[in-house]
């Protein structure tokens, strides 16, 4: 009688069957072998050569020797282009933040009940998000010519795709009970969204907007390499002239400014959240 009572039952939630150690090891080994197999296959298809990698690392000494001493004469033009880069990111981030408010509501399933409008908005935003920022810069530089304007439009489209994804998912996770209560009490759709949804998503909305601004700072440097203005254009021109001292100086300026902006943005997000 005692043995029957002490014997664990299959219906008992506390009874968990033990997995065989050799089966666990076999599964882990199989996964490891598959990963190594894919790695070797990919390396073979792409022509990865460790000897070439080591030779390239050895050649880095020659590049560093050319980058020093620093060329401080480039600081004046670098800061002028850096302010231009910050202005580009600020304009693109501001307009994308404003436009994303109605777009994110249309892309949220708990707000937009029309199937066609919801899926069309989501499809367009997904398409915009899949296009890299450099490709957008090439397209808009071709449309508007070399300069800042094409870069601003490219950053705007790039930011809109990211923000629409983040904000729409935040709206979809909002509690809809306050909205339903306000509608039951006679409030229209705009009033219900303004007082029932916006207070819930406002901290995340602000945080995501600052995050996208940080991304645009870095992206504006990259798109400048294809003629979209900003400090990236100056970096590319100095690199093409083999002025490596100036190139290193510009890189250090970009590095410290990006770190500073990320630190300020992080402090603002901490204060909001």
C-alpha positions in Angstrom: 0.0 0.0 0.0 2.8 2.4 0.9 4.6 1.6 -2.4 1.6 2.4 -4.4 1.1 5.7 -2.7 4.7 6.8 -3.1 4.9 5.7 -6.7 4.6 8.8 -9.0 1.5 8.9 -11.2 1.5 9.8 -14.8 -1.3 12.2 -14.1 0.7 14.0 -11.4 1.9 17.4 -12.7 5.1 17.2 -10.5 6.1 14.0 -12.4 8.4 14.8 -15.3 9.9 12.0 -17.3 13.7 12.2 -17.4 15.3 12.5 -20.8 18.0 10.1 -21.7 21.4 11.8 -21.5 22.7 10.1 -24.6 19.6 11.3 -26.6 20.3 14.9 -25.4 23.9 14.6 -26.4 23.0 13.1 -29.8 20.6 16.0 -30.5 23.2 18.6 -29.5 25.9 16.9 -31.6 23.6 16.6 -34.6 22.7 20.4 -34.4 26.4 21.2 -34.1 27.3 19.0 -37.1 24.6 20.7 -39.2 25.8 24.2 -38.3 29.4 23.3 -39.1 28.3 21.8 -42.4 26.4 24.9 -43.4 29.4 27.0 -42.4 31.8 25.0 -44.5 29.4 25.0 -47.4 28.9 28.7 -47.2 32.7 29.3 -46.9 33.3 27.2 -50.0 30.6 28.9 -52.0 31.8 32.4 -51.1 35.5 31.7 -51.4 36.4 32.5 -47.8 40.1 32.0 -47.3 41.7 32.4 -43.8 45.1 33.0 -45.3 43.7 36.0 -47.2 42.1 37.2 -43.9 45.4 37.0 -42.0 47.2 38.8 -44.9 44.6 41.6 -44.8 45.0 42.0 -41.0 48.7 42.3 -41.6 48.2 45.0 -44.1 46.2 47.1 -41.6 49.5 48.4 -40.2 50.2 50.2 -43.5 46.8 51.8 -43.4 47.2 53.0 -39.8 50.6 54.4 -40.7 49.0 56.5 -43.4 46.2 57.7 -41.1 48.6 59.3 -38.6 49.4 62.0 -37.9 45.9 63.5 -38.0 45.1 66.4 -40.3 43.5 69.0 -38.1 43.0 71.4 -41.0 40.0 69.4 -42.0 38.2 70.1 -38.7 36.5 73.3 -40.0 34.9 71.7 -43.1 34.2 68.5 -41.1 32.1 70.4 -38.5 30.3 72.3 -41.2 29.3 69.1 -42.9 28.6 67.4 -39.5 26.0 70.1 -38.7 24.6 69.5 -42.2 24.3 65.8 -41.4 22.6 66.5 -38.1 20.1 68.9 -39.8 19.4 66.1 -42.4 18.7 63.6 -39.7 16.6 66.1 -37.7 14.4 67.1 -40.6 13.9 63.5 -41.8 13.1 62.3 -38.3 10.7 65.1 -37.5 8.6 64.6 -40.7 8.6 60.9 -40.4 7.5 61.1 -36.8 4.6 63.3 -37.8 3.5 61.2 -40.8 3.8 57.9 -38.9 1.0 58.9 -36.5 -1.8 58.3 -38.9 0.1 55.6 -40.8 0.7 53.6 -37.6 -3.0 53.8 -36.7 -4.0 52.5 -40.2 -1.5 49.7 -39.8 -2.8 48.6 -36.4 -5.4 45.8 -36.5 -7.2 46.9 -33.3 -7.8 50.4 -34.7 -8.3 49.8 -38.4 -11.1 47.3 -39.0 -11.1 47.7 -42.8 -9.3 44.7 -44.2 -8.2 46.4 -47.4 -6.9 49.6 -45.8 -5.0 47.6 -43.1 -3.3 45.2 -45.4 -2.5 47.9 -48.0 -0.8 50.1 -45.4 1.1 47.2 -43.9 2.3 46.1 -47.4 3.5 49.5 -48.4 5.4 49.9 -45.1 6.9 46.5 -45.4 8.2 47.4 -48.9 9.7 50.6 -47.7 11.4 48.8 -44.8 13.0 46.2 -47.0 14.8 48.8 -49.2 18.3 49.7 -47.7 19.0 53.3 -46.9 21.9 53.4 -49.4 19.6 52.2 -52.2 17.0 54.8 -51.3 19.8 57.4 -51.4 20.9 56.3 -54.9 17.3 56.5 -56.1 16.5 59.9 -54.7 20.0 61.3 -55.7 19.2 60.2 -59.2 15.8 61.9 -59.0 16.8 65.2 -57.3 20.5 65.4 -58.1 23.5 65.3 -55.8 23.0 67.2 -52.6 21.2 67.3 -49.3 17.6 67.2 -50.5 17.9 63.7 -51.9 19.5 62.5 -48.7 16.7 64.0 -46.6 14.0 62.3 -48.7 15.9 59.0 -48.5 16.2 59.2 -44.7 12.5 60.2 -44.4 11.3 57.1 -46.3 13.8 54.9 -44.4 12.6 56.3 -41.0 9.0 56.0 -41.9 9.3 52.3 -42.6 11.0 51.6 -39.3 8.7 53.8 -37.2 5.5 52.5 -38.8 6.5 48.9 -37.8 7.5 49.8 -34.2 4.6 52.2 -33.5 1.9 50.0 -35.1 2.9 47.0 -33.0 2.9 49.2 -29.9 -0.6 50.4 -30.7 -1.8 46.8 -31.3 -0.5 45.9 -27.8 -2.5 48.7 -26.1 -5.4 48.0 -23.8 -8.6 48.6 -25.8 -11.0 48.6 -22.8 -10.6 52.4 -22.2 -11.4 53.0 -25.9 -14.5 50.8 -25.8 -15.7 52.5 -22.6 -15.3 56.0 -24.2 -17.1 54.9 -27.3 -19.9 53.5 -25.2 -20.2 56.8 -23.5 -20.6 58.7 -26.8 -17.0 59.7 -27.8 -16.1 59.6 -31.4 -13.2 57.6 -32.9 -10.7 60.4 -32.8 -11.6 61.3 -29.1 -11.4 57.6 -28.1 -7.9 57.2 -29.8 -6.6 60.5 -28.4 -7.6 59.8 -24.8 -7.7 56.0 -24.7 -4.7 54.9 -26.9 -2.3 57.9 -27.1 -1.5 58.0 -23.3 -0.6 54.3 -23.4 1.8 54.5 -26.4 3.2 58.0 -25.9 6.3 57.0 -23.9 7.2 54.3 -26.4 6.5 56.6 -29.3 8.9 59.2 -27.9 11.5 56.5 -27.2 11.3 55.1 -30.7 11.4 58.5 -32.3 14.7 59.3 -30.5 16.0 55.9 -31.5 15.2 56.5 -35.1 17.0 59.9 -34.9 20.1 58.0 -33.7 19.8 55.7 -36.6 19.5 58.6 -39.1 22.6 60.2 -37.8 24.6 57.1 -38.7 22.7 56.4 -41.9 23.2 60.0 -43.1 27.0 59.4 -42.9 26.6 56.3 -45.1 24.3 57.8 -47.7 26.7 60.7 -48.0 29.1 58.3 -49.6 26.8 58.1 -52.7 26.4 61.9 -53.0 23.5 62.6 -50.6 25.3 65.4 -48.8 26.6 65.6 -45.2 29.9 64.6 -43.7 29.8 61.3 -45.7 30.5 63.2 -48.9 33.5 65.0 -47.3 34.7 61.6 -46.1 34.4 60.1 -49.5 36.2 63.0 -51.2 39.1 62.9 -48.8 39.4 59.1 -49.2 39.4 59.4 -53.0 42.3 61.9 -52.7 44.2 59.4 -50.5 44.3 62.0 -47.7 44.2 59.4 -45.0 45.1 61.8 -42.2 42.0 63.8 -42.9 39.9 60.6 -43.2 41.0 59.5 -39.8 40.2 62.9 -38.3 36.7 62.8 -39.8 36.1 59.3 -38.5 37.1 60.3 -35.0 34.8 63.4 -35.2 31.9 61.2 -36.3 32.6 58.6 -33.6 32.6 61.1 -30.7 29.6 63.0 -32.0 27.6 59.8 -32.4 28.5 58.6 -28.9 27.5 62.0 -27.5 24.1 62.0 -29.3 23.4 58.4 -28.2 24.3 59.3 -24.6 21.9 62.3 -24.6 19.2 60.3 -26.3 19.6 57.5 -23.8 19.2 60.0 -20.9 16.1 61.4 -22.4 14.6 57.9 -22.9 15.4 57.1 -19.2 13.7 60.2 -18.0 10.6 59.5 -20.1 10.3 55.8 -19.3 
